[in-house]
Amino acid sequence: MFKKDVEAYILIVVHHGAEHQVLESLMKFDGVIEGSLVYGEFDIHCKIIVESMQKLREVHDKIRKLRILTSETLIAYERASRKGRGLRNHHVRKMGHKRARH
């Protein structure tokens, strides 16, 4: 993967029942590399990596045209990595879910 300059996370609240449709649309946008339906205050979380703030604005403008109620954009300014170490999530076992390994 080549280096890009801007990494952002967008937290989205959508109209009731539109979660899957919005997530499917999001995944078609350039720069959106990951998306999840989530429980909590927000319905969708997506990760965006683009070359510039202008490109981020273009993606954000496309997102705002979807069936969303509100969104919150978080722009990363520094990252830390735990390469070689798996993250642990003890809640997965408590809830009875099986973890998928890729």
KEDRENLO-60423 format. One record per residue: residue in one letter; x negated, y, z of N, C-alpha, C, O in turn. Coordinates in pm, whole numbers, plus 50000, padded with zeros to 5 digits. Layout:
<sites>
AXYZXYZXYZXYZ ...
</sites>
This chain:
<sites>
M499164988250000500005000050000499115012450000498135013150073 F499465022049919498655034149910499075044350016500195043950066 K498165053250050498425063150153499425073550105499335078649993 K500365076450192501305087250167501245096650286500755092950392 D501725108550269501525118750371502655120350473502385124150587 V503885117750436505005120650525505775107850558506245100750469 E505895105150686506685093750734507795099450822507545107450911 A509025095150795510165100250872511135089050901511185078950831 Y511905090951006512955081751044514245089951048514285100751107 I515275084650986516565091750988517575082951059517755071251024 L518215088651158519255082051236520585087551188520775099751182 I521505078651152522715082951081523965077551150524005066051194 V524975086151158526325082151200527205083151076527225093451010 V527925072151045528735071750924530225070950958530595068451072 H531045072950857532485071050874532765056450908532075047450858 H533755054050991534085040451034534295031350914535065034550823 G533625020050914533765010250808532845012250689532835003950597 A532075023050688531215025950572529755021750593528905024750510 E529475014950704528095011750741527355004050631526275008050590 H527944993150586527274984750486527104991950353526054990850289 Q528114999250312528055006650186526955017350190526205018850095 V526875024650300525875035150313524465029050317523555034050252 L524295018150393522985011750400522555006650262521395008150224 E523485000750190523174995950055522735007449964521785005949887 S523415018649972523045030349892521685035949932520885039649846 L521435036550063520165041650113518985033950056517965039750019 M519125020750050518015012250009517665013949861516635008849816 K518485020949786518215023549644517395036449623516895038749514 F517275044649726516565057349714515065055249720514575047549802 D514335062249632512875061949638512405067249772512905077449820 G511465060449832510915064749959511525057750079510875056750183 V512745052750067513355045450178512785031350174513065023650082 I511995027950275511325014950273511945004850369511634992950363 E512815009550457513415000650556514705006850606514805018950622 G515684998450632516945003350688517574992650774517434980750746 S518264996850879518904987450971520244992851018520395004851040 L521204983851034522424987251107522084985251253521514975051291 V522434994951336522054994351477523244997051569524215003551529 Y523154992151691524144995051794523705007551869522515010251880 G524665014951920524335026652001524975039151944525995038551876 E524355050251972524885063251930524905064751778525765071651723 F523945058351711523845059151566524245045951504524225035651570 D524615046251376525035034251304523915028351219523825016151202 I523045037151166521995032851074520695039851110520675051551148 H519615032351098518265037651115517525034550986517555023150941 C516855044350927516055041350808514695048050818514535058650879 K513725041450757512355046450755512035051050614512325044150516 I511435062850605511105068850476509615072250474509095077950570 I508955068850365507565073050345507485079250206507775072650106 V507085091850201507005099350075505715107550070504995108550170 E505435113249954504195120549931504165134349994503085139450026 S505325140550013505335154550058506635157950129507605150350125 M506645169450194507865174150259508935177150154510125175250181 Q508535181550037509505184049929510215171149891511435170949873 K509455160149879510055147149846510995142649957512055136949930 L510605145050082511465141650195512775149350186513845143850209 R512685162050153513895170250139514805164850029516025164650045 E514215160449917515015154749808515745142149852516925140449821 V515055133449924515695121149975516785124950076517885119450072 H516475134150164517435138350266518695144350202519805141850248 D518515152250096519665158050026520555147049966521785148349967 K519945136449913520725125149859521485118049971522645114249953 I520835116350084521485109550197522695117350244523725111450276 R522585130450248523695138750297524925138250206526015142350246 K524765133150083525905131849992526665118750014527725116649954 L526135110050099526815097450129527905099750233528085110950280 R528615089150270529715090250366529215090550509529485081550589 I528455101150542527925102250677528615113550752529115123050692 L528625112350883529175122850968528055131951018528155144151009 T526995125951071525845133651118524565125551095524595113451075 S523445132751100522155125951092521135133651175521285145551202 E520105126551214518995132451287517725127551220517535115551201 T516845136751184515605133251116514435135051211514265145551272 L513635124551222512435124751305511225123451213511125113551140 I510335133051215509155132751129507955128851214507625135551312 A507295118051175506135113151251504935122151224504675126051110 Y504205125451330503005133451312501745125751352500635130051322 E501925114451419500795106051458501305091951479502415089951528 R500495082051441500925068051452499895059951529498705063051529 A500385049851595499525039951660499955026351608501135024251579 S499005017151595499305003951542498814993251637497804994951705 R499544982251641499144970751723498854959051632499374948051653 K498044961051532497734950551435497194938251505496384938951598 G497684926951458497214914351514497914910151641497674899151691 R498764918451693499494914951815500984915751787501484925951739 G501674905151816503114905251797503804912951908503404912152024 L504834920151873505614927251973506574917352040507134908651973 R506744918652167507614909452240508954916052265509024928052293 N509994908352256511334913452283512054902952365512664893752309 H511994904252497512614894152584514134894652579514784885052619 H514714905552530516164906552519516724896752416517864892352428 V515924893352316516384884252212516744870852273517794865252242 R515894865552360516174852652423517384853552515518204844452516 K517504864252590518624865952683519954865952610520954860952662 M519974871752487521224872652413521494859952332522544858752269 G520554850652334520774837952264520464838352116520814829052044 H519824848752070519464849751927518144842851903517304842051992 K517964837951783516694832151743515924842351662516494849251577 R514634843451689513804852951615513364846551486512924835051483 A513474854051380513004849251248511574853851229511254865451252 R510734844751188509334848251159509144848451009509544839250938 H508524859150962508304860750818506834859450786506454860450670 
</sites>
